[in-house]
Amino acid sequence: MRMRYSLFLLCLFLPLLAQAQDKTLEEQVPRELKHSRYPNFITAVYENDMIGGGTDAHYTSGVRLTYFDLGAKFPQICHNIAELVPTFDINETSSAYYSLGQNLYTPDDIQSAVPDPKDRPWAAFLYGSIGMASLNHNYIDELEATIGVVGPAALGEQTQRSVHKYITGSPLPQGWDNQLKNEPGLILSWQRRWPEKWQTDIAGLTLKAAPYLGASVGNVYTYANTGISVRLGDGRNRWSDTPLRVRPAMPGTGFFESAENGWDWSVFAGVEGRAVARNIFLDGNTFRDSPSVNKFPLVGDVNAGFALTFGRAQMSYTMVYRSKEFVDQNKGDLFGAVSLGYRF
C-alpha cells in the first residue's frame, strides 16, 4: 500500500513542473508533418497476460483497432463532444481517430464454474470510441468518447472459448455464466501531455520525457491519472509517439514517422498512478446486483518496451506491470502488449 501511495504522489507532481517554452509546438510542427504524403494510419493492438507474465487471469485480454486521420475534417459529433470539455480546442493541428475494441476479465481459476467472492468477477466490454488530439501551445490535448456494452452482449465467452479451443489449446473457461449483467457503457476521457518538457540530444539520438495528467468519467471507469513517459529514439524522428494502448493505460497516439531510408527504432518506458472512483469490472453492475470485490483506490502502472519502424509500417512490444487492484488479489499483474501500425 505504501508503494502505491508513493508512486501516485510522484506521478501527481511531475506534470505540475511543465512550463511554457519560448516557441509553441504549433510553430515547431513542420509543414510536411501537417501535409504528410501519408496522412492516415491504422493500428492494431493486442494485450494479453500470456505474452507478459504467462498467466491467464484478471485483465486477460484486450484488442483494439484504430484508424487515425491526421488533419481530419471533423464530423459534427466531434464538435459536440469538444464543447463538453472547455479545456479542449479543435484547431488546424487537430486529428481524429476511431476505434473498436474488446476487453476480457476473469478470476484466477477459469476452470471453476463456481464464483469466488474473493476474486474479481467475469466480465467483458465491447466498445467503439471516437477521439481527437490537438497541439496547443506546448501541450497535446486528447479527448475520447467511448460507448459500448458490458455483459454477455460483449461476447466475452465466445471469444475466449474460441481462442482457447482453436488457437492456444488452453483449458476451456467454465465460469462465464457468472459474468456481469448486460449494461450500456459510457466513458469520456481527457488527457493533457507536455511531450517536449524535457528533451536532449545524445550522439544523434533524442531523449524525451513527457509528463501528463488526465481524467475519465463514466459508469465503466471514473478515475484521475497522472504520470510520465520517457522515449529514446533517432533524432530525425522527433515527432514519433509511444504506441497506442488499451485504456486504462499510459498515453500514446501510436503516431510514427515513416522510415524512408529503411528502418528506425525507439525504446520507451513510463510510470502512472490512478486514483480510481469506479471500475465496473471490480465494483460490479451499476443498477443491478452482481458479483463484486473491494477495490484499492490507488493503482499504479510501470511499463517498458520498444518499437521498430520499417518503411511505412511499425511494430512494438510493451511489458506492463500493474499493481494490485483489489483487496484479496495475491499479487500485481504482468501482461504484454503488441501493436502493428501502417501509414497510408
C-alpha positions in Angstrom: 0.0 0.0 0.0 2.8 2.4 0.9 4.4 1.8 -2.5 1.1 2.6 -4.3 0.8 5.9 -2.4 4.4 6.9 -3.1 4.0 6.1 -6.8 0.8 8.1 -7.1 2.3 11.2 -5.3 5.4 11.0 -7.5 3.2 11.0 -10.6 1.0 13.7 -9.3 3.7 16.3 -9.0 5.5 15.6 -12.3 3.0 17.4 -14.6 3.0 20.4 -12.3 6.6 21.1 -13.4 5.6 21.6 -17.0 6.2 25.2 -18.1 5.8 27.1 -21.4 8.7 27.1 -23.9 9.8 30.0 -26.0 8.3 28.5 -29.1 5.0 26.8 -29.2 4.5 23.3 -30.6 2.3 24.6 -33.4 5.1 26.8 -34.6 7.6 23.9 -34.4 5.5 21.4 -36.4 7.0 21.3 -39.9 4.8 21.8 -43.0 5.5 18.2 -44.2 4.0 16.9 -41.0 0.8 18.9 -41.3 0.5 18.0 -45.0 2.0 14.5 -45.0 2.0 12.3 -48.1 0.6 9.5 -45.9 -1.8 11.4 -43.6 -3.6 8.4 -42.2 -2.5 5.3 -40.2 -4.2 2.2 -38.8 -3.1 0.4 -35.7 -4.0 -3.0 -34.3 -3.2 -3.6 -30.6 -3.3 -6.9 -28.8 -2.8 -7.1 -25.0 -2.6 -10.4 -23.1 -1.2 -11.8 -19.9 0.0 -14.8 -21.7 2.6 -12.7 -23.6 3.6 -11.0 -20.3 3.5 -13.0 -17.1 2.4 -16.3 -18.7 -0.8 -16.3 -16.7 -4.5 -16.4 -17.8 -6.3 -14.3 -15.2 -7.6 -10.9 -14.2 -7.1 -8.5 -17.2 -6.6 -11.4 -19.5 -7.0 -9.9 -23.0 -7.6 -6.6 -24.8 -7.8 -5.9 -28.5 -8.2 -2.5 -30.2 -8.3 -1.5 -33.8 -7.8 2.3 -34.5 -7.9 4.4 -37.6 -6.1 7.7 -37.2 -6.8 10.7 -39.6 -4.2 13.4 -39.4 -5.6 16.9 -40.0 -9.1 15.4 -40.3 -12.3 17.3 -41.3 -14.3 16.7 -38.1 -17.9 15.5 -38.2 -20.4 17.5 -36.1 -20.4 14.9 -33.3 -16.7 15.7 -32.7 -17.5 19.4 -32.3 -20.4 18.5 -29.9 -18.0 16.3 -27.8 -15.3 19.1 -27.7 -17.9 21.6 -26.5 -18.4 19.4 -23.4 -14.8 20.0 -22.3 -13.9 23.7 -22.1 -10.1 22.9 -22.0 -10.2 21.2 -25.4 -9.9 23.2 -28.7 -10.2 22.0 -32.3 -7.6 23.8 -34.4 -5.6 23.2 -37.6 -3.3 20.7 -35.9 -6.2 18.6 -34.7 -6.6 14.9 -35.8 -9.4 12.4 -35.3 -9.3 8.7 -34.6 -11.9 5.9 -34.5 -11.5 2.7 -32.5 -13.2 -0.7 -32.0 -12.2 -2.9 -29.1 -12.9 -5.7 -26.7 -11.6 -6.4 -23.2 -11.9 -9.6 -21.2 -11.6 -10.0 -17.4 -11.6 -13.3 -15.5 -10.7 -14.7 -12.0 -7.6 -16.7 -11.3 -9.3 -20.1 -11.7 -11.0 -20.1 -15.1 -11.9 -23.8 -14.8 -14.2 -23.4 -11.8 -17.9 -22.8 -12.6 -18.5 -21.6 -9.0 -18.0 -17.9 -8.5 -15.3 -16.9 -5.9 -16.5 -13.9 -3.8 -12.8 -13.0 -3.1 -11.7 -12.9 -6.7 -12.6 -10.5 -9.5 -15.9 -11.1 -11.5 -16.0 -12.5 -15.0 -16.6 -9.6 -17.4 -16.3 -8.4 -21.0 -16.5 -5.0 -22.6 -17.2 -4.4 -26.3 -16.9 -0.8 -27.4 -16.4 1.8 -30.0 -14.6 5.1 -29.5 -14.1 8.4 -31.3 -11.2 10.6 -30.2 -9.4 13.8 -31.0 -5.8 15.1 -30.5 -4.7 18.7 -30.7 -1.5 20.7 -30.4 -2.0 23.7 -28.2 0.9 26.0 -27.1 3.3 23.5 -25.5 1.0 20.6 -24.8 -1.1 18.0 -26.6 -4.8 17.6 -25.5 -6.6 14.4 -26.2 -10.3 13.8 -25.9 -12.1 10.5 -26.3 -15.7 9.4 -26.1 -16.5 5.7 -25.7 -19.8 3.8 -26.0 -20.2 0.1 -25.6 -21.7 -2.8 -23.6 -20.7 -4.8 -20.6 -22.0 -8.3 -20.1 -23.0 -11.3 -22.3 -23.7 -9.0 -25.2 -19.9 -8.1 -25.2 -19.3 -11.7 -26.5 -16.5 -12.4 -24.0 -17.4 -16.1 -23.5 -17.5 -16.8 -27.3 -14.2 -15.0 -27.8 -12.2 -16.7 -25.0 -13.6 -20.2 -25.7 -12.8 -19.9 -29.4 -9.3 -18.7 -28.8 -8.6 -21.4 -26.2 -10.1 -24.2 -28.3 -8.8 -23.3 -31.8 -5.6 -21.2 -31.2 -3.9 -21.8 -27.9 -5.2 -25.2 -26.9 -5.7 -23.9 -23.3 -8.3 -25.3 -20.8 -11.8 -24.0 -21.7 -13.2 -21.4 -19.3 -16.1 -22.6 -17.2 -17.4 -19.6 -15.3 -18.9 -17.2 -17.9 -22.4 -17.9 -16.6 -21.4 -15.8 -13.6 -20.3 -12.7 -15.6 -21.6 -9.2 -15.1 -25.1 -8.5 -16.4 -25.7 -6.6 -19.7 -25.2 -2.8 -19.2 -24.5 0.0 -21.6 -21.1 1.6 -21.0 -20.1 5.2 -21.4 -16.7 6.9 -20.9 -15.5 10.4 -21.6 -11.7 10.7 -21.2 -9.4 13.8 -21.4 -5.7 13.9 -21.2 -3.0 16.6 -21.4 0.7 15.9 -22.2 3.8 18.0 -22.4 5.7 16.0 -25.0 8.8 18.1 -25.1 9.0 19.3 -21.5 12.4 17.6 -21.1 14.5 16.9 -24.2 18.2 16.4 -25.0 20.2 15.1 -28.0 22.8 12.4 -27.4 25.0 11.2 -30.3 22.3 11.7 -32.9 19.6 10.3 -30.6 16.8 12.2 -28.9 15.8 11.5 -25.3 12.4 13.0 -24.3 10.4 12.9 -21.1 6.7 13.8 -21.2 4.7 14.4 -18.0 0.9 14.2 -18.3 -2.4 14.2 -16.4 -5.9 13.3 -17.2 -9.3 12.0 -16.1 -12.0 9.6 -17.3 -15.7 9.8 -16.2 -18.4 7.2 -16.8 -20.2 4.2 -15.5 -17.4 1.9 -16.7 -14.4 3.9 -15.5 -14.1 7.0 -13.3 -10.6 7.9 -12.4 -7.9 10.6 -12.4 -4.5 9.7 -13.8 -1.0 11.3 -13.9 2.5 10.1 -14.8 5.4 10.5 -17.1 6.6 8.7 -20.3 10.2 8.6 -21.5 11.3 7.8 -25.1 14.8 7.4 -26.7 15.0 7.3 -30.5 16.5 8.6 -33.7 16.8 12.4 -33.6 15.4 12.6 -37.1 12.0 11.3 -35.9 11.3 13.7 -33.1 7.5 13.7 -33.7 7.1 9.9 -33.3 5.0 9.0 -30.3 4.8 6.0 -28.0 2.5 3.1 -29.1 -1.3 3.2 -28.8 -2.6 1.1 -25.9 -5.9 -0.1 -24.4 -7.4 2.1 -21.7 -6.7 2.5 -18.9 -3.1 2.8 -19.9 -0.2 5.2 -20.3 -0.8 7.6 -23.2 0.4 7.4 -26.7 -1.3 8.1 -30.1 0.8 5.5 -31.9 1.8 8.1 -34.4 5.1 7.4 -36.1 7.1 9.0 -38.9 7.9 6.8 -41.9 11.4 5.4 -42.2 12.0 6.5 -45.7 15.6 5.1 -45.7 15.0 1.6 -44.4 14.2 1.2 -40.7 14.2 3.0 -37.4 13.8 2.2 -33.7 12.9 3.6 -30.3 12.7 2.4 -26.7 10.4 3.8 -24.1 9.3 3.5 -20.5 6.8 5.1 -18.2 5.1 5.2 -14.8 1.5 6.2 -14.0 -0.7 6.5 -10.9 -4.5 6.4 -11.0 -7.0 7.4 -8.3 -10.0 5.2 -9.1 -13.5 6.1 -8.0 -15.2 3.5 -10.2 -14.2 0.4 -12.1 -17.2 -1.6 -13.2 -15.1 -4.7 -13.6 -14.4 -4.7 -9.9 -17.4 -2.8 -8.5 -20.0 -4.8 -10.5 -23.0 -3.6 -12.3 -24.3 0.0 -11.7 -28.0 -0.6 -11.3 -28.3 -4.4 -10.7 -26.9 -6.9 -8.2 -23.8 -8.6 -9.5 -20.5 -10.1 -8.3 -18.0 -7.5 -7.0 -14.8 -7.1 -4.9 -13.3 -4.4 -2.7 -11.0 -2.4 -4.9 -8.0 -0.4 -4.0 -8.5 3.4 -4.6 -4.9 3.8 -6.0 -3.4 1.8 -8.8 0.0 2.1 -10.4 1.4 1.0 -13.8 5.0 0.7 -14.8 5.9 -0.2 -18.5 8.8 -0.5 -20.8 9.1 -1.5 -24.5 10.5 -0.9 -27.9 9.2 0.0 -31.4 10.7 -0.9 -34.8 9.7 1.0 -38.0 10.2 -0.4 -41.5 9.2 2.0 -44.2 5.5 2.8 -43.6 5.0 0.0 -41.0 5.7 -0.2 -37.3 5.6 -2.9 -34.7 6.1 -2.6 -31.0 6.1 -4.6 -27.8 5.4 -3.3 -24.3 5.7 -5.1 -21.0 3.3 -3.7 -18.3 3.3 -4.3 -14.5 0.0 -3.2 -12.8 -0.2 -3.1 -9.0 -2.9 -5.0 -7.1 -6.4 -3.6 -7.9 -8.5 -5.3 -5.2 -8.0 -6.3 -1.6 -7.8 -10.1 -1.9 -5.6 -10.1 -5.0 -2.4 -12.1 -4.3 0.0 -10.0 -6.4 0.1 -7.5 -9.2 -0.5 -8.3 -12.8 2.1 -8.6 -15.6 0.9 -8.5 -19.2 2.3 -7.7 -22.6 1.0 -5.5 -25.5 1.9 -5.9 -29.2 0.9 -3.3 -31.8 1.2 -3.1 -35.6 0.7 0.1 -37.4 0.7 1.1 -41.1 0.7 4.6 -42.7 -1.2 5.3 -45.9 
